[in-house]
């Protein structure tokens, strides 16, 4: 019998935020390949099988175009769509300032420990591509 105090992460999700997330998954923004990209980086999440590639073109230190491709769960693919919207047209320095907390806030739904790496994969791939930052401080604590 299920403990009556048990509550799934998704029970408290605002239905509008869930619809937005599903829309990003079904109709991702900035999805595809980018010919002639200045930066291309690809990584995967071996614990769940998500795979992500991000490519971008810059001009004068500004992200002019950005695309992502790959496969994975709703969380990883929606997060990539949201992240690419966030940084498109922004200075490259903006990438460095995006924190895990900001990324999770932009996703808009509670993310449990089992899905944290899914939610942050796009940010990790983008930072690694732009700055060679393969991990950020404390990432090993998220295992």
C-alpha positions as CSV (number, residue, x, y, z in Angstrom):
1,X,0.0,0.0,0.0
2,X,1.2,3.5,-0.9
3,X,2.0,5.8,2.0
4,X,-0.7,8.5,2.0
5,X,2.0,11.1,2.7
6,X,3.8,10.2,-0.5
7,X,3.6,12.9,-3.1
8,X,5.1,12.8,-6.6
9,X,7.1,15.8,-7.7
10,X,4.6,16.4,-10.4
11,X,1.6,16.7,-8.2
12,X,2.5,20.3,-7.3
13,X,3.3,21.4,-10.8
14,X,1.4,24.3,-12.3
15,X,-0.5,22.9,-15.3
16,X,0.5,25.9,-17.4
17,X,4.2,25.3,-16.7
18,X,3.8,21.7,-17.6
19,X,2.0,22.6,-20.8
20,X,4.9,25.0,-21.6
21,X,7.4,22.3,-21.0
22,X,5.5,19.8,-23.1
23,X,5.3,22.4,-25.9
24,X,9.1,22.9,-25.8
25,X,9.4,19.1,-26.1
26,X,6.9,18.6,-29.0
27,X,7.9,21.8,-30.8
28,X,11.5,22.5,-29.8
29,X,12.9,25.9,-30.5
30,X,16.3,26.1,-32.2
31,X,16.4,22.3,-32.9
32,X,18.6,21.0,-35.7
33,X,22.1,21.2,-37.2
34,X,24.0,24.4,-37.7
35,X,26.4,24.5,-40.7
36,X,29.6,26.6,-40.2
37,X,29.3,26.8,-36.4
38,X,32.1,28.4,-34.4
39,X,31.5,26.2,-31.4
40,X,30.2,22.6,-31.4
41,X,30.1,20.4,-28.4
42,X,28.4,17.1,-27.6
43,X,28.0,15.1,-24.5
44,X,25.7,12.5,-23.0
45,X,24.3,11.4,-19.7
46,X,25.2,7.8,-19.3
47,X,22.9,7.3,-16.4
48,X,19.8,7.8,-18.5
49,X,20.9,7.8,-22.2
50,X,20.2,11.5,-23.0
51,X,22.5,12.8,-25.7
52,X,22.9,16.5,-26.6
53,X,24.9,18.5,-29.1
54,X,24.9,22.3,-29.2
55,X,26.3,24.4,-32.0
56,X,26.5,28.1,-32.2
57,X,27.7,30.9,-34.4
58,X,29.0,34.1,-32.9
59,X,29.8,37.6,-34.2
60,X,31.5,40.2,-32.1
61,X,31.2,38.2,-29.0
62,X,27.4,37.7,-29.4
63,X,25.6,34.4,-30.0
64,X,23.9,35.1,-33.4
65,X,22.6,31.5,-34.0
66,X,22.4,28.5,-31.8
67,X,21.0,25.0,-32.5
68,X,20.8,21.8,-30.5
69,X,20.2,18.2,-31.5
70,X,20.1,14.9,-29.8
71,X,17.7,12.6,-28.1
72,X,16.4,12.2,-24.6
73,X,13.7,12.7,-22.1
74,X,11.2,15.5,-22.0
75,X,13.2,17.3,-19.3
76,X,16.5,17.3,-21.2
77,X,15.1,18.2,-24.6
78,X,12.8,20.9,-23.2
79,X,15.6,22.4,-21.1
80,X,17.8,22.7,-24.3
81,X,15.0,24.5,-26.1
82,X,14.5,26.9,-23.2
83,X,18.3,27.5,-22.8
84,X,18.8,28.2,-26.5
85,X,16.0,30.8,-26.3
86,X,17.6,32.3,-23.3
87,X,21.1,32.8,-24.8
88,X,20.3,33.5,-28.5
89,X,21.3,37.1,-29.2
90,X,23.1,37.4,-25.8
91,X,26.8,38.1,-25.3
92,X,29.0,35.0,-24.8
93,X,29.8,36.2,-21.3
94,X,26.1,35.6,-20.5
95,X,26.8,31.8,-20.8
96,X,29.3,31.9,-18.0
97,X,26.8,33.6,-15.6
98,X,24.0,31.1,-16.0
99,X,23.8,29.1,-12.8
100,X,22.2,25.7,-12.2
101,X,19.6,27.5,-10.1
102,X,18.7,29.9,-12.9
103,X,18.4,27.1,-15.3
104,X,16.1,25.1,-13.0
105,X,14.1,28.3,-12.4
106,X,13.7,28.7,-16.2
107,X,12.5,25.1,-16.6
108,X,9.6,26.1,-14.3
109,X,8.8,22.7,-12.6
110,X,10.2,21.0,-9.6
111,X,13.2,18.7,-10.6
112,X,14.0,15.9,-8.3
113,X,17.5,14.5,-7.7
114,X,17.0,11.7,-10.3
115,X,16.3,14.2,-13.1
116,X,18.8,16.9,-12.2
117,X,21.4,15.8,-14.7
118,X,18.7,15.7,-17.4
119,X,17.7,19.2,-16.6
120,X,21.2,20.5,-16.6
121,X,22.7,18.6,-19.6
122,X,22.2,21.4,-22.1
123,X,23.8,24.0,-19.8
124,X,26.7,21.6,-19.2
125,X,27.2,21.1,-22.9
126,X,26.9,24.8,-23.7
127,X,29.5,25.8,-21.0
128,X,31.8,23.0,-22.0
129,X,31.7,24.1,-25.7
130,X,32.1,27.8,-25.0
131,X,34.6,27.7,-22.1
132,X,35.9,24.2,-22.0
133,X,34.2,23.9,-18.6
134,X,33.3,20.2,-18.5
135,X,32.0,20.4,-14.9
136,X,31.2,23.1,-12.4
137,X,32.1,23.1,-8.7
138,X,29.9,20.7,-6.7
139,X,28.7,18.8,-9.7
140,X,30.0,15.6,-8.3
141,X,27.7,16.1,-5.3
142,X,24.7,15.7,-7.7
143,X,25.5,12.0,-8.4
